Amino acid sequence: MKVLIIEDDTPYRKVYTRKFEVAGYTVETAEDGVKGIEKARSFKPDIVLTDLMMPQMDGFQVLDTLKGDSNLKDIPVLVLTNLSTAEDSQKVLQKGAVDILVKSDTEPQVIVERVNELLDQK
């Protein structure tokens, strides 16, 4: 299975990459939304994990772009953020995200387990 991690925070990106590789995933990463969309088109991941607050293109724009692209719209998107309000949560779910998790409250292993659950449902 392939996971794309779009995250501008290098320590988070490295921890998530390591956890998913240990779990048997093929991982690609991008440090901003623009590069993330490019990687999604070339890598064709089974799931995308994206941060919300990023330079150049934020997570809301990433969701809009992915869901608006006929080749990418069916890829599940899990939003990871530290800046989550109830309004943000509702907005990302309305835009087509499958879930939203608060990074600071969620152990990386729990994120891997959630991705496993989401992909098992596909």
SEPA-465162 format. One record per residue (C-alpha): residue in three letters; z, y, x; residue number from 1. Coordinates in steps of 0.2 Angstrom, whole numbers, plus 2048, in hexadecimal, padded with zeros to 3 digits. Each point is the difference from the previous one (the first is absolute). Example, Ala and Ser with C-alpha at 12.3 -4.5 7.8 and 13.67 -1.06 7.14 Angstrom:
REM SEPA-465162
+------+-----+-----+-----+------+
| resn |  c3 |  c2 |  c1 | resi |
+------+-----+-----+-----+------+
|  ALA | 827 | 7EA | 83E |    1 |
|  SER | 7FD | 811 | 806 |    2 |
+------+-----+-----+-----+------+
***
This chain:
REM SEPA-465162
+------+-----+-----+-----+------+
| resn |  c3 |  c2 |  c1 | resi |
+------+-----+-----+-----+------+
|  MET | 800 | 800 | 800 |    1 |
|  LYS | 7FC | 812 | 806 |    2 |
|  VAL | 80B | 80F | 7FE |    3 |
|  LEU | 7FC | 812 | 804 |    4 |
|  ILE | 80E | 80B | 804 |    5 |
|  ILE | 7FD | 813 | 7FE |    6 |
|  GLU | 80F | 809 | 808 |    7 |
|  ASP | 802 | 80F | 80B |    8 |
|  ASP | 811 | 7FC | 806 |    9 |
|  THR | 7FD | 7F5 | 810 |   10 |
|  PRO | 811 | 7F7 | 800 |   11 |
|  TYR | 7FE | 7FB | 7EE |   12 |
|  ARG | 7EE | 7FB | 803 |   13 |
|  LYS | 805 | 7F5 | 80F |   14 |
|  VAL | 80E | 7F7 | 7F7 |   15 |
|  TYR | 7F6 | 7FD | 7F1 |   16 |
|  THR | 7F1 | 7F9 | 80A |   17 |
|  ARG | 80C | 7F4 | 80A |   18 |
|  LYS | 808 | 7FA | 7F0 |   19 |
|  PHE | 7F0 | 7FC | 7F7 |   20 |
|  GLU | 7F8 | 7F8 | 810 |   21 |
|  VAL | 80F | 7F5 | 801 |   22 |
|  ALA | 7FE | 7FB | 7EE |   23 |
|  GLY | 7EE | 7FB | 804 |   24 |
|  TYR | 7F6 | 80F | 7FA |   25 |
|  THR | 7F2 | 808 | 809 |   26 |
|  VAL | 804 | 812 | 801 |   27 |
|  GLU | 7F7 | 810 | 803 |   28 |
|  THR | 808 | 811 | 800 |   29 |
|  ALA | 7FB | 812 | 7FE |   30 |
|  GLU | 80A | 810 | 804 |   31 |
|  ASP | 7F9 | 80B | 7F2 |   32 |
|  GLY | 7F7 | 7FE | 7EF |   33 |
|  VAL | 7EF | 804 | 806 |   34 |
|  LYS | 800 | 7F2 | 80E |   35 |
|  GLY | 809 | 7F5 | 7F3 |   36 |
|  ILE | 7F1 | 801 | 7F4 |   37 |
|  GLU | 7F4 | 7FD | 80E |   38 |
|  LYS | 80A | 7F0 | 805 |   39 |
|  ALA | 801 | 7FB | 7EE |   40 |
|  ARG | 7ED | 800 | 7FF |   41 |
|  SER | 7FD | 7F6 | 810 |   42 |
|  PHE | 80F | 7F5 | 800 |   43 |
|  LYS | 800 | 7FB | 7ED |   44 |
|  PRO | 813 | 7FD | 7FF |   45 |
|  ASP | 808 | 7F5 | 7F3 |   46 |
|  ILE | 80D | 80E | 7FE |   47 |
|  VAL | 803 | 812 | 806 |   48 |
|  LEU | 811 | 807 | 804 |   49 |
|  THR | 800 | 813 | 800 |   50 |
|  ASP | 80C | 80E | 804 |   51 |
|  LEU | 7FF | 80F | 7F4 |   52 |
|  MET | 803 | 80F | 80C |   53 |
|  MET | 7F3 | 7FF | 80E |   54 |
|  PRO | 7F5 | 80D | 808 |   55 |
|  GLN | 7ED | 802 | 7FB |   56 |
|  MET | 801 | 7F5 | 7F1 |   57 |
|  ASP | 811 | 7FC | 7F7 |   58 |
|  GLY | 804 | 7F0 | 7F7 |   59 |
|  PHE | 7FB | 807 | 7EF |   60 |
|  GLN | 7EE | 804 | 806 |   61 |
|  VAL | 7FF | 7EF | 809 |   62 |
|  LEU | 804 | 7F8 | 7EF |   63 |
|  ASP | 7F3 | 80B | 7F7 |   64 |
|  THR | 7F3 | 7FC | 80D |   65 |
|  LEU | 803 | 7ED | 800 |   66 |
|  LYS | 801 | 7FF | 7ED |   67 |
|  GLY | 7F0 | 80A | 7FF |   68 |
|  ASP | 7F6 | 7F5 | 80B |   69 |
|  SER | 7F8 | 7F1 | 7F8 |   70 |
|  ASN | 802 | 7F6 | 80F |   71 |
|  LEU | 812 | 804 | 803 |   72 |
|  LYS | 807 | 803 | 7EF |   73 |
|  ASP | 807 | 7EE | 7FD |   74 |
|  ILE | 80A | 800 | 810 |   75 |
|  PRO | 813 | 801 | 7FC |   76 |
|  VAL | 808 | 80F | 807 |   77 |
|  LEU | 813 | 800 | 804 |   78 |
|  VAL | 807 | 812 | 803 |   79 |
|  LEU | 80E | 802 | 80D |   80 |
|  THR | 809 | 810 | 801 |   81 |
|  ASN | 810 | 809 | 804 |   82 |
|  LEU | 7FC | 80F | 7F5 |   83 |
|  SER | 800 | 7F8 | 7EF |   84 |
|  THR | 804 | 808 | 7F0 |   85 |
|  ALA | 7FF | 7F9 | 7EF |   86 |
|  GLU | 7F1 | 80B | 7FD |   87 |
|  ASP | 7F8 | 7FA | 810 |   88 |
|  SER | 803 | 7EE | 7FB |   89 |
|  GLN | 7F9 | 802 | 7EF |   90 |
|  LYS | 7F1 | 809 | 808 |   91 |
|  VAL | 7FB | 7F2 | 80C |   92 |
|  LEU | 802 | 7F3 | 7F3 |   93 |
|  GLN | 7F5 | 80A | 7F5 |   94 |
|  LYS | 7F3 | 801 | 80E |   95 |
|  GLY | 800 | 7ED | 802 |   96 |
|  ALA | 80D | 7FB | 80C |   97 |
|  VAL | 808 | 7F0 | 7FD |   98 |
|  ASP | 811 | 805 | 806 |   99 |
|  ILE | 809 | 80E | 80A |  100 |
|  LEU | 80E | 7FC | 80C |  101 |
|  VAL | 80C | 80C | 809 |  102 |
|  LYS | 7FE | 7FC | 813 |  103 |
|  SER | 812 | 806 | 805 |  104 |
|  ASP | 807 | 7F5 | 7F2 |  105 |
|  THR | 7F5 | 7F0 | 803 |  106 |
|  GLU | 801 | 7F4 | 80E |  107 |
|  PRO | 7EF | 7FC | 808 |  108 |
|  GLN | 803 | 7EE | 7FC |  109 |
|  VAL | 802 | 804 | 7ED |  110 |
|  ILE | 7EF | 80A | 801 |  111 |
|  VAL | 7F8 | 7F0 | 807 |  112 |
|  GLU | 808 | 7F6 | 7F2 |  113 |
|  ARG | 7FA | 80C | 7F3 |  114 |
|  VAL | 7EE | 800 | 807 |  115 |
|  ASN | 801 | 7ED | 7FF |  116 |
|  GLU | 805 | 801 | 7EE |  117 |
|  LEU | 7F2 | 80C | 7FC |  118 |
|  LEU | 7F3 | 7F6 | 808 |  119 |
|  ASP | 806 | 7F0 | 7F8 |  120 |
|  GLN | 7FD | 809 | 7EF |  121 |
|  LYS | 7EE | 804 | 804 |  122 |
+------+-----+-----+-----+------+
***
